[in-house]
Amino acid sequence: MIRRLGQSYARAFAGLPGEVWILAIATLVNRAGTMVLPFLTLYLTGQFGWSPAAAGRMLALYGAGAIGGAFLGGWAADRWSPVVVQQFSLVGTGVGFLALTRISSEHAFGIAMVLISLVAEMYRPALLAAAGKDVPAEVRGRSMGLLRLAVNAGMSIGPALGGLLATVNYDLLFVADACTCWAAAAVLFLARRRATRRARAHGAVAASGPQTPDAAPAGSPWRDGPFVLFLGLATLLAIVFFQINGTFPLYLHHEYGLSEAGIGGLLGLNALIVVACEMLILHRIERLPPLSVIAPGAFLLCLGFALLPLGRGALYVAGTVLVWTVGEMLALPMTNIFVASRAGSARAGRYMGAYTMSFATAFLIAPALGLSVYGRWGGGVLWGAAGVVGVLLWLGFRALGRVLASPPAEA
């Protein structure tokens, strides 16, 4: 069975361009160093004695900068080489994380978080642009799948290792995160060399030149009523999901008595399950209407968090992680598929941009909102509200699916 599973993965990713594999390796290295953000609330509340609400504001400021960073990354990738933009982002992010170890003032820390997120979040749109550049249309989907696999494989390492380092010295998290950023930037040097050789071999324009879109975009996503409704539902879903960066580790530390290493292990478990199972699940459900899968997936994701106050012990928490991870594997990949199918090739950039902004907005809102509710009313109210949101999302996505499945009233 293991052999057949390996053969299935090999067939799924066979024939991808070498540049995509280099991008995936760089992404794996970068995500394997994701240590600062998952433990930032514990760092600020434990090392500096800040309140949960103050720690949540720092994550909210990171989310505010992320919106601008996503815009800047896409803008820059259209004018220069996307790989160069990624390298700039990685080097700058590493410098920023090291600088955070010398900042203790709340005001200065907040400014630093905005600046770091502006630079760090330039990476994502540039990564997608690099992955799609000169890649045949028939393998673009699998190229994106390889990058998502690299992200989750790295996330199975970073938080777990970060939890161990935090038990020694929290400053080690910032140093390790910075070093992996710089290592990923070094790996991308290979991608630049390959792109330059290919351009010279074909007499093409230099890789750093402006990019020409495949087709002129037509139509605005903000005038697409069903899609705007979808964005609202997706934002609610992301607000619940992004509690893993704020209230979730703090709640496990306070209510379950878990150490940083234990919390990191649980976050790593989530990523390991995704790496092992997501591609197999998607293979089974890829022909189903996306919204019919997103609806129960969103409910399960929220249900996993809603179950937290009902039990005790690390094994029980692992069970809740399994529940919301299954929901994540059903809902989040299918939202990408829905957006792509709704947009079509001519409007993909603007639709994907609007979708990315919805998640950046959720990242801005989620930590401060979650930590504020937790600090004022406790975990029972917070996670109970997550369960209610899950029911609303299930009903909302199902209703949207019925609307879109109905024949239009007029041509």
N, C-alpha and C positions, 0 to 999 in steps of 0.2 A: 504493500500500500504506500509506503514511504517512497519507494522507487517511482511508482506511478505519479505520485504527487509532485516529485521532482521533475519528471518528464513534462507534466502539465505546465509547471512554471517555466521550464525551458522553452517550450513551444510558444508560450504567451509572450516572451520577451526576446525571441529570436529575430534577427534581422534589423535590430535598432541601430541607428548610426552611432559611431564611436563617440561623437561629441555628447550625445545624450547620456551615454554611460559615464563620461567624465563629469558631467553636471550632476549625475546621481551620486557619484562618489564624493564630490565636494559637498553636496547636500547632506549625505550621511555623516561626514566628518563634522559639519557645522551643527547638525541636530544632536549628534552625540555629545556635544558640549553644552546643550541647553540645560543650564543649572540655575541661573540667576532668577529668572522670572518665576519658576515654580516655588521657590523658597523665599521670595522677596518679602512676603507678609510676615513670615516667621523671623526673617532677618531684622526687619524694621521694628517689630513688636518686641523681639527678644533682646537684640543688641542695643537698641536705642530707647526702648520702653515706650514707643509710640502706641497710640490707641489703634484698634482695628480699623476705625473709620479713616484715620490719617494714613495708614498703610494702603487702604483701598484707594485713597486719592492719588497716591503715587502710581498705582496701576492704571487708574483712569487717565492720568496725564500721559502715560505711555500710549494708551489707546487714542488719545487726541492727536498725538504726534504721528501715530500709525496711519491715520487718514491722510495727512499731508505726505507722509513717506510713500504711501502707495501711489499717490498722484505723481510725485516727483520721480519715482522709479520708472513708471510707465512713460512719462515725458522724456526722461533721459535715455531710456532704452530705444526710443524712436529716433534719437538724434546721434547717439554714439553706439558703440558695441555693447550689447546687453551683458556680455561677459565682463567688460571693463566696469560697468555699473555695479555688477555683483561684487567684484573685487574691491571697489571703493567702499561699498556698503560693509563688507566683512572687515576690512582693515579699520574703518572708522568705528564700527561697533566694538571691536576689541579694545581700542583705545578708550572708548567711553566707559566700558565696564571696569577697566582698571582705574579710571578716574573716580568712579563711584566709591571705591574703598577709602578715598581721602575726603569724602563729604559726609557730614553729619547734620548739617543744618537742613531743616525741612524745606525752606524756601529754595536753597541751592540745589537740593536733591530733586525737587520738582522740576526746576529748569533743566537739570541734567537729563532727567527721564524723557522730557519732550525732545531734546536734541538727539539723544540716543535713538529714540524710536523713529525720528525723522530719517536718520541714516540707516538704521537696521531694517526698516520696512520697505526701503527701496529694493531690497534683495528679491522679494517675491515676484513683483511684476517683471523684473528683469530676468529672473529665472525662467518664467513662462515664455517670455519673448525669445530667449536663447534656445529653449527647447523646441519652439515652433519654427525657428529659422532654418530654411532649406531642408526641412523634414518633410518627406512625402506625406500627403494627406492620409493615406491608408495606415500609417504607423504613428500618427500624432497622438491618437488616443492612448495607445500602449506606451508611448514615450511619457505622457503625463502620469500614467499608472506606475511606471518605474520610479518617477520622482516622488510620488506619494508613498510608495513602498520604502524608499530611502529615508523619507521624513520620519515615518513611523518606526523604522528599524533604529534610527538614531535616537528617537525619543524613548526607546526601550532601554537605552544605555544611559543617557544624560541624567534624568532625574534620579535613577537608582544610584549612580556614581556620585551625584551631587549630594544625596542624603548621607552617604558615607563620609564625604569630605566635610560636610557641615558639622559632623560630630567632632571633627578635629579642629577646624578653624573655618569660619564662614568666609574669610577672605580668599580661601582656596577656590571657592566656587567662582568668584569673579576672575581669578587668574586662569583657571581651567577653561572657562567660557571664552575668554579673550584669546587664549592659545589655539583653541579649536577654530575660532573665526579666522585667525591668520593662517592656520594650516589649510583650511578650505580655500582661502584666497590663493595659496600657493598651488593647490591642485588645479585651480582654474587656469593657471598659466599654461597647462597642457592643452586646454580647450582653445585658448587664444592661438597657440602655435598651429594646431590642426586647422582652425578656421583660416589662418593666414596662408597656409600651404594650399588649402583647397581653393581659396580665392585666386592665388597666383596660377595654379594649374588650369583654371577655367578662364583666366583673364578677366575675373570679375572685379567689381568695385571693392575696395578695401573693407574689411569687416567693420571698421569703425564708422563707415559712412551711413547716411540716413537710410531708413528702411521704407520701402514702398508697400502699402497695404495691398492685400489680395483684391479687395473690392471696396468701393466707396461705401461707407456706412449710410444706411437709409433708415429713418424713423428713430424715435426716442423711446427708451425704455420707460421713461416717466409718463408717457402718454398711453402706455399699455396697462389698462386697468387691472386685469388679472395678474399681470406680472408684479405690479406695485403691491397688490395684496399678498402675493407670494413673498416679496421682500419683507413685508411686515411680519409675516409668520416666521420667516427664516431668522429675522433679527431676534424675535422672542426665543426661538430655539437656541440661538447662539448665546444669548444672555444666560440661559441655564447652563449650557455646556461650559462656558468660560468661568464658571464658579470653580473649576479645577485649578485656576490660576490665582484664586483669592481665598474664598471662605472654606473651600474643601480641605486644604491642608491644615488650616488653622483649627477647623472643627475636629478633625481627626486627632490633632495634638491635644486639644483641650478636653474633648468629651470621651475619646477612646484611649487617651494616654499613649498614643503611638509616637515613636521617636522620628527624627528626620529620616533616618535610614529606612524605617518601616513605611513612611509615607512615600518616599522615593521608590521603594519596591512596588507599591501598589500602582503608582503612575507608570512605572515600567511594565507592570503586568498588562495594563491597558494597551500599551504600544505593542507588546509581544503578541497579544491576541489579534490585534489588527493585522500585524505582519503575517501571522500564520493563517488567518481565516478570511480576510476581506476579499482577496482576489477570487477565492473559491465561491464565496457567497455571491459576489457580483456576477460571476459566470452563470450561476443558477437563476438570477433574477433580472439579468440585463434586458430581457425581452418584455418584462412587465411594464405597465405605465408607471413612470417615476413617482407620481403623486400617490399612487396606491401603495407604494413601498415606504415613501417618506412618512406617511401618516402614522402607521404603527411604529416605525423606527423612532419618530419624535416622541411618541408616548413612552416607549421603553427607555429612551435616554433620560427623560424626566423622572420616570418611575424609579430608576436606579438611585437617584439622589433622594427621592421622597422616602425611600426605605431606610435611610441612614438612622433616623431617631428610634427605630423599632427594634434594634438589636444591640448586641455588644460583642466585642472581640474582633481580632484581626481577620479571622476566617469569615466572619459575617460581612465585614467591610469588603473583603475580596469578592464575596458573592454579589454585593451591590455593584461593585466595579464591573463584574461580568455582565450584569443586566444593562447598565448604561453603555457599555462597550458594544454590545449587540445592537442597541439602538443607534449608536454612532455609525456602525458599519452599514446599517440599513439606510439611514437618513442622509448623512453628509455626502457620500459619493453620488447618491441619486439626485441631490440638489444640483450638483454640477451638471449632470446629464440633462436635467430639466431646463436649466438656464441655456445650455448649448442648443438644445432642440427648439426652445422658444425663440432664440435669437436668429438662428440661421447664420450662414457664413458672412453675410454682408453687415450684420449688426452685432457680431460676437464681441467685439471689443467694448462697445458701450454697455452691453448687457452684462458682461463679465465684470466691467468696472463698477456698475451699480451694485452687483451682487457682492463684490469685494468690500465696497463701502458699507454695506449692511453689516458685515461681520466686524469691520473695524469700528463701526458705531457701537455694536454690542460689546466689543472689548473695552470701549470707553465707558460704557454704562455699568457693565456687569460687576466688576470688583467693588466699586464704591457702593452700588445698590445692595449687593449681597452682604458685604461686611457691615453696612449700616443697619440693615434689618437684623442681622445676627447680633450685633452689639446692643440693639434696643430691645428686641423681642425674643432672641434665642434661636437655636437651630431648629426647634420643632416648627416654628412659624415659617422660617425660611424654606426648609425642605418640604413642608406641607404645601406651600405656595408653588414650589416647583412641580409637585404632583398635579395641582389644579391646572397649571399652565400646560402640562402634558396632555391632559384631557382636551383642553381648548385647541391645542395644536392638532391633535388627532381629528377632531371634528372640522377644524378649519381647512386642513389639507384635503380631507375627504370631500368637503363641500366644493373646494376649488377644483378638484378633479372632476366632479360631476358637471360643474359649469363648463369646463373646457371640453368635456366629452360630448356635451350637447351640441347639436347642429346650430350654426349661427342664425340669428334672426334675419339677417340680410347679407347679401354677398359683399 
